[in-house]
Amino acid sequence: MDIAALSMAMSQASVRTEANVSIMKKTIDQAETNGQDVVKMLEQSVQPHIGGSVDLKG
C-alpha cells in the first residue's frame, strides 16, 4: 500500500469516527431530554390536581 492510499484510508476512518461520535452525542442528548420528560410526567401523576383547572380571571 502506498502512502497516498494509506492517507486516504486514515482520513476516511477519521471522518467515520467523527460522524459516529456526533450521532452518539445527539442520541445521548435526546435520551436526557426523554428522561426529563418522564420525570415531569411522573411528578404530575403524583400530584394529579396540577393542571386540572384553568384560571380565566385576568
Biopython code that builds the backbone (N, CA, C, O; Angstrom):
import numpy as np
from Bio.PDB.StructureBuilder import StructureBuilder

atoms = [
    (1, "MET", "N", (0.856, -1.178, 0.000)),
    (1, "MET", "CA", (0.000, 0.000, 0.000)),
    (1, "MET", "C", (0.897, 1.235, 0.000)),
    (1, "MET", "O", (1.840, 1.327, 0.785)),
    (2, "ASP", "N", (0.603, 2.159, -0.863)),
    (2, "ASP", "CA", (1.429, 3.356, -0.924)),
    (2, "ASP", "C", (0.933, 4.406, 0.084)),
    (2, "ASP", "O", (-0.125, 4.255, 0.695)),
    (3, "ILE", "N", (1.701, 5.434, 0.230)),
    (3, "ILE", "CA", (1.434, 6.482, 1.216)),
    (3, "ILE", "C", (0.107, 7.188, 0.939)),
    (3, "ILE", "O", (-0.649, 7.464, 1.870)),
    (4, "ALA", "N", (-0.182, 7.478, -0.313)),
    (4, "ALA", "CA", (-1.422, 8.188, -0.655)),
    (4, "ALA", "C", (-2.650, 7.354, -0.282)),
    (4, "ALA", "O", (-3.612, 7.884, 0.275)),
    (5, "ALA", "N", (-2.621, 6.076, -0.579)),
    (5, "ALA", "CA", (-3.750, 5.205, -0.251)),
    (5, "ALA", "C", (-3.909, 5.078, 1.255)),
    (5, "ALA", "O", (-5.031, 5.080, 1.762)),
    (6, "LEU", "N", (-2.809, 4.968, 1.969)),
    (6, "LEU", "CA", (-2.851, 4.886, 3.422)),
    (6, "LEU", "C", (-3.423, 6.169, 4.018)),
    (6, "LEU", "O", (-4.228, 6.129, 4.948)),
    (7, "SER", "N", (-3.006, 7.286, 3.478)),
    (7, "SER", "CA", (-3.505, 8.582, 3.944)),
    (7, "SER", "C", (-5.009, 8.696, 3.728)),
    (7, "SER", "O", (-5.726, 9.170, 4.610)),
    (8, "MET", "N", (-5.489, 8.274, 2.578)),
    (8, "MET", "CA", (-6.928, 8.338, 2.288)),
    (8, "MET", "C", (-7.699, 7.410, 3.221)),
    (8, "MET", "O", (-8.759, 7.782, 3.724)),
    (9, "ALA", "N", (-7.186, 6.226, 3.455)),
    (9, "ALA", "CA", (-7.861, 5.276, 4.339)),
    (9, "ALA", "C", (-7.942, 5.826, 5.758)),
    (9, "ALA", "O", (-8.974, 5.695, 6.417)),
    (10, "MET", "N", (-6.868, 6.436, 6.229)),
    (10, "MET", "CA", (-6.861, 7.011, 7.579)),
    (10, "MET", "C", (-7.824, 8.198, 7.667)),
    (10, "MET", "O", (-8.495, 8.382, 8.682)),
    (11, "SER", "N", (-7.888, 8.985, 6.622)),
    (11, "SER", "CA", (-8.798, 10.131, 6.595)),
    (11, "SER", "C", (-10.247, 9.670, 6.628)),
    (11, "SER", "O", (-11.062, 10.239, 7.354)),
    (12, "GLN", "N", (-10.571, 8.655, 5.858)),
    (12, "GLN", "CA", (-11.928, 8.122, 5.846)),
    (12, "GLN", "C", (-12.299, 7.537, 7.202)),
    (12, "GLN", "O", (-13.429, 7.705, 7.660)),
    (13, "ALA", "N", (-11.370, 6.861, 7.841)),
    (13, "ALA", "CA", (-11.619, 6.300, 9.165)),
    (13, "ALA", "C", (-11.870, 7.418, 10.169)),
    (13, "ALA", "O", (-12.731, 7.298, 11.040)),
    (14, "SER", "N", (-11.123, 8.491, 10.046)),
    (14, "SER", "CA", (-11.294, 9.629, 10.942)),
    (14, "SER", "C", (-12.674, 10.269, 10.755)),
    (14, "SER", "O", (-13.340, 10.614, 11.731)),
    (15, "VAL", "N", (-13.092, 10.422, 9.519)),
    (15, "VAL", "CA", (-14.408, 11.010, 9.234)),
    (15, "VAL", "C", (-15.511, 10.119, 9.792)),
    (15, "VAL", "O", (-16.472, 10.621, 10.376)),
    (16, "ARG", "N", (-15.387, 8.807, 9.620)),
    (16, "ARG", "CA", (-16.378, 7.870, 10.152)),
    (16, "ARG", "C", (-16.450, 7.962, 11.677)),
    (16, "ARG", "O", (-17.535, 7.951, 12.258)),
    (17, "THR", "N", (-15.296, 8.052, 12.308)),
    (17, "THR", "CA", (-15.259, 8.153, 13.769)),
    (17, "THR", "C", (-15.937, 9.437, 14.237)),
    (17, "THR", "O", (-16.723, 9.417, 15.184)),
    (18, "GLU", "N", (-15.638, 10.543, 13.583)),
    (18, "GLU", "CA", (-16.263, 11.821, 13.946)),
    (18, "GLU", "C", (-17.775, 11.765, 13.761)),
    (18, "GLU", "O", (-18.519, 12.287, 14.592)),
    (19, "ALA", "N", (-18.233, 11.144, 12.692)),
    (19, "ALA", "CA", (-19.668, 11.021, 12.453)),
    (19, "ALA", "C", (-20.320, 10.163, 13.533)),
    (19, "ALA", "O", (-21.393, 10.501, 14.033)),
    (20, "ASN", "N", (-19.680, 9.065, 13.891)),
    (20, "ASN", "CA", (-20.228, 8.202, 14.933)),
    (20, "ASN", "C", (-20.311, 8.919, 16.274)),
    (20, "ASN", "O", (-21.299, 8.775, 16.994)),
    (21, "VAL", "N", (-19.290, 9.684, 16.611)),
    (21, "VAL", "CA", (-19.293, 10.429, 17.868)),
    (21, "VAL", "C", (-20.407, 11.474, 17.854)),
    (21, "VAL", "O", (-21.097, 11.661, 18.856)),
    (22, "SER", "N", (-20.580, 12.144, 16.739)),
    (22, "SER", "CA", (-21.633, 13.149, 16.624)),
    (22, "SER", "C", (-23.011, 12.522, 16.800)),
    (22, "SER", "O", (-23.861, 13.076, 17.498)),
    (23, "ILE", "N", (-23.234, 11.391, 16.183)),
    (23, "ILE", "CA", (-24.517, 10.697, 16.315)),
    (23, "ILE", "C", (-24.732, 10.248, 17.751)),
    (23, "ILE", "O", (-25.842, 10.351, 18.273)),
    (24, "MET", "N", (-23.684, 9.754, 18.392)),
    (24, "MET", "CA", (-23.810, 9.311, 19.785)),
    (24, "MET", "C", (-24.153, 10.484, 20.705)),
    (24, "MET", "O", (-24.970, 10.339, 21.614)),
    (25, "LYS", "N", (-23.535, 11.642, 20.474)),
    (25, "LYS", "CA", (-23.840, 12.828, 21.286)),
    (25, "LYS", "C", (-25.302, 13.221, 21.134)),
    (25, "LYS", "O", (-25.969, 13.536, 22.120)),
    (26, "LYS", "N", (-25.801, 13.204, 19.901)),
    (26, "LYS", "CA", (-27.204, 13.551, 19.675)),
    (26, "LYS", "C", (-28.129, 12.545, 20.344)),
    (26, "LYS", "O", (-29.160, 12.920, 20.901)),
    (27, "THR", "N", (-27.765, 11.273, 20.290)),
    (27, "THR", "CA", (-28.566, 10.233, 20.919)),
    (27, "THR", "C", (-28.598, 10.411, 22.431)),
    (27, "THR", "O", (-29.649, 10.261, 23.056)),
    (28, "ILE", "N", (-27.453, 10.728, 23.016)),
    (28, "ILE", "CA", (-27.387, 10.945, 24.461)),
    (28, "ILE", "C", (-28.215, 12.164, 24.850)),
    (28, "ILE", "O", (-28.944, 12.118, 25.841)),
    (29, "ASP", "N", (-28.119, 13.251, 24.093)),
    (29, "ASP", "CA", (-28.916, 14.443, 24.376)),
    (29, "ASP", "C", (-30.413, 14.133, 24.320)),
    (29, "ASP", "O", (-31.178, 14.584, 25.172)),
    (30, "GLN", "N", (-30.820, 13.363, 23.317)),
    (30, "GLN", "CA", (-32.226, 13.000, 23.182)),
    (30, "GLN", "C", (-32.668, 12.121, 24.347)),
    (30, "GLN", "O", (-33.778, 12.283, 24.854)),
    (31, "ALA", "N", (-31.821, 11.200, 24.773)),
    (31, "ALA", "CA", (-32.154, 10.333, 25.900)),
    (31, "ALA", "C", (-32.301, 11.148, 27.189)),
    (31, "ALA", "O", (-33.185, 10.874, 28.000)),
    (32, "GLU", "N", (-31.440, 12.140, 27.373)),
    (32, "GLU", "CA", (-31.547, 13.004, 28.553)),
    (32, "GLU", "C", (-32.853, 13.791, 28.526)),
    (32, "GLU", "O", (-33.525, 13.917, 29.550)),
    (33, "THR", "N", (-33.211, 14.317, 27.369)),
    (33, "THR", "CA", (-34.467, 15.054, 27.228)),
    (33, "THR", "C", (-35.654, 14.143, 27.519)),
    (33, "THR", "O", (-36.582, 14.531, 28.227)),
    (34, "ASN", "N", (-35.622, 12.934, 26.972)),
    (34, "ASN", "CA", (-36.710, 11.990, 27.222)),
    (34, "ASN", "C", (-36.801, 11.658, 28.703)),
    (34, "ASN", "O", (-37.901, 11.549, 29.245)),
    (35, "GLY", "N", (-35.669, 11.496, 29.357)),
    (35, "GLY", "CA", (-35.662, 11.208, 30.792)),
    (35, "GLY", "C", (-36.259, 12.352, 31.595)),
    (35, "GLY", "O", (-37.007, 12.121, 32.545)),
    (36, "GLN", "N", (-35.935, 13.581, 31.220)),
    (36, "GLN", "CA", (-36.502, 14.739, 31.910)),
    (36, "GLN", "C", (-38.012, 14.796, 31.705)),
    (36, "GLN", "O", (-38.749, 15.137, 32.630)),
    (37, "ASP", "N", (-38.475, 14.469, 30.512)),
    (37, "ASP", "CA", (-39.904, 14.463, 30.235)),
    (37, "ASP", "C", (-40.622, 13.405, 31.066)),
    (37, "ASP", "O", (-41.721, 13.643, 31.565)),
    (38, "VAL", "N", (-40.004, 12.241, 31.212)),
    (38, "VAL", "CA", (-40.604, 11.173, 32.018)),
    (38, "VAL", "C", (-40.704, 11.614, 33.472)),
    (38, "VAL", "O", (-41.715, 11.365, 34.128)),
    (39, "VAL", "N", (-39.662, 12.268, 33.978)),
    (39, "VAL", "CA", (-39.687, 12.753, 35.357)),
    (39, "VAL", "C", (-40.826, 13.755, 35.547)),
    (39, "VAL", "O", (-41.539, 13.700, 36.549)),
    (40, "LYS", "N", (-40.998, 14.665, 34.593)),
    (40, "LYS", "CA", (-42.091, 15.640, 34.674)),
    (40, "LYS", "C", (-43.449, 14.947, 34.691)),
    (40, "LYS", "O", (-44.331, 15.321, 35.463)),
    (41, "MET", "N", (-43.617, 13.938, 33.841)),
    (41, "MET", "CA", (-44.889, 13.213, 33.799)),
    (41, "MET", "C", (-45.136, 12.492, 35.119)),
    (41, "MET", "O", (-46.265, 12.474, 35.609)),
    (42, "LEU", "N", (-44.105, 11.903, 35.695)),
    (42, "LEU", "CA", (-44.255, 11.202, 36.969)),
    (42, "LEU", "C", (-44.602, 12.179, 38.091)),
    (42, "LEU", "O", (-45.420, 11.869, 38.958)),
    (43, "GLU", "N", (-43.986, 13.346, 38.074)),
    (43, "GLU", "CA", (-44.304, 14.351, 39.084)),
    (43, "GLU", "C", (-45.760, 14.771, 38.981)),
    (43, "GLU", "O", (-46.419, 14.958, 40.005)),
    (44, "GLN", "N", (-46.269, 14.921, 37.783)),
    (44, "GLN", "CA", (-47.661, 15.319, 37.605)),
    (44, "GLN", "C", (-48.609, 14.201, 38.011)),
    (44, "GLN", "O", (-49.704, 14.465, 38.506)),
    (45, "SER", "N", (-48.198, 12.959, 37.806)),
    (45, "SER", "CA", (-49.072, 11.856, 38.179)),
    (45, "SER", "C", (-49.138, 11.714, 39.694)),
    (45, "SER", "O", (-50.130, 11.209, 40.220)),
    (46, "VAL", "N", (-48.100, 12.150, 40.404)),
    (46, "VAL", "CA", (-48.105, 12.120, 41.859)),
    (46, "VAL", "C", (-48.971, 13.249, 42.394)),
    (46, "VAL", "O", (-49.533, 13.138, 43.484)),
    (47, "GLN", "N", (-49.082, 14.331, 41.641)),
    (47, "GLN", "CA", (-49.894, 15.488, 42.022)),
    (47, "GLN", "C", (-50.962, 15.708, 40.946)),
    (47, "GLN", "O", (-50.842, 16.627, 40.136)),
    (48, "PRO", "N", (-52.002, 14.873, 40.933)),
    (48, "PRO", "CA", (-52.968, 14.942, 39.826)),
    (48, "PRO", "C", (-53.778, 16.231, 39.769)),
    (48, "PRO", "O", (-54.372, 16.531, 38.733)),
    (49, "HIS", "N", (-53.817, 17.000, 40.855)),
    (49, "HIS", "CA", (-54.572, 18.253, 40.852)),
    (49, "HIS", "C", (-53.922, 19.336, 39.988)),
    (49, "HIS", "O", (-54.589, 20.292, 39.594)),
    (50, "ILE", "N", (-52.637, 19.195, 39.694)),
    (50, "ILE", "CA", (-51.935, 20.188, 38.882)),
    (50, "ILE", "C", (-52.432, 20.076, 37.434)),
    (50, "ILE", "O", (-52.437, 18.995, 36.844)),
    (51, "GLY", "N", (-52.841, 21.198, 36.892)),
    (51, "GLY", "CA", (-53.286, 21.243, 35.509)),
    (51, "GLY", "C", (-54.732, 20.831, 35.310)),
    (51, "GLY", "O", (-55.196, 20.707, 34.177)),
    (52, "GLY", "N", (-55.452, 20.617, 36.418)),
    (52, "GLY", "CA", (-56.826, 20.177, 36.316)),
    (52, "GLY", "C", (-57.807, 21.309, 36.045)),
    (52, "GLY", "O", (-58.940, 21.053, 35.636)),
    (53, "SER", "N", (-57.399, 22.544, 36.263)),
    (53, "SER", "CA", (-58.300, 23.675, 36.019)),
    (53, "SER", "C", (-57.509, 24.845, 35.449)),
    (53, "SER", "O", (-56.282, 24.898, 35.538)),
    (54, "VAL", "N", (-58.251, 25.784, 34.858)),
    (54, "VAL", "CA", (-57.641, 26.949, 34.247)),
    (54, "VAL", "C", (-58.238, 28.190, 34.865)),
    (54, "VAL", "O", (-59.461, 28.322, 34.909)),
    (55, "ASP", "N", (-57.418, 29.100, 35.340)),
    (55, "ASP", "CA", (-57.870, 30.365, 35.940)),
    (55, "ASP", "C", (-58.058, 31.360, 34.802)),
    (55, "ASP", "O", (-57.090, 31.782, 34.170)),
    (56, "LEU", "N", (-59.306, 31.731, 34.548)),
    (56, "LEU", "CA", (-59.611, 32.646, 33.451)),
    (56, "LEU", "C", (-59.696, 34.102, 33.908)),
    (56, "LEU", "O", (-59.957, 34.985, 33.092)),
    (57, "LYS", "N", (-59.485, 34.361, 35.175)),
    (57, "LYS", "CA", (-59.527, 35.748, 35.674)),
    (57, "LYS", "C", (-58.269, 36.472, 35.239)),
    (57, "LYS", "O", (-57.176, 35.913, 35.328)),
    (58, "GLY", "N", (-58.395, 37.668, 34.784)),
    (58, "GLY", "CA", (-57.223, 38.372, 34.276)),
    (58, "GLY", "C", (-56.851, 39.454, 35.128)),
    (58, "GLY", "O", (-55.879, 40.155, 34.846)),
]
sb = StructureBuilder()
sb.init_structure("model")
sb.init_model(0)
sb.init_chain("A")
sb.init_seg("    ")
for serial, (resi, resn, name, xyz) in enumerate(atoms, 1):
    if name == "N":
        sb.init_residue(resn, " ", resi, " ")
    sb.init_atom(name, np.array(xyz, "f"), 0.0, 1.0, " ", f" {name:<3s}", serial, name[0])
structure = sb.get_structure()
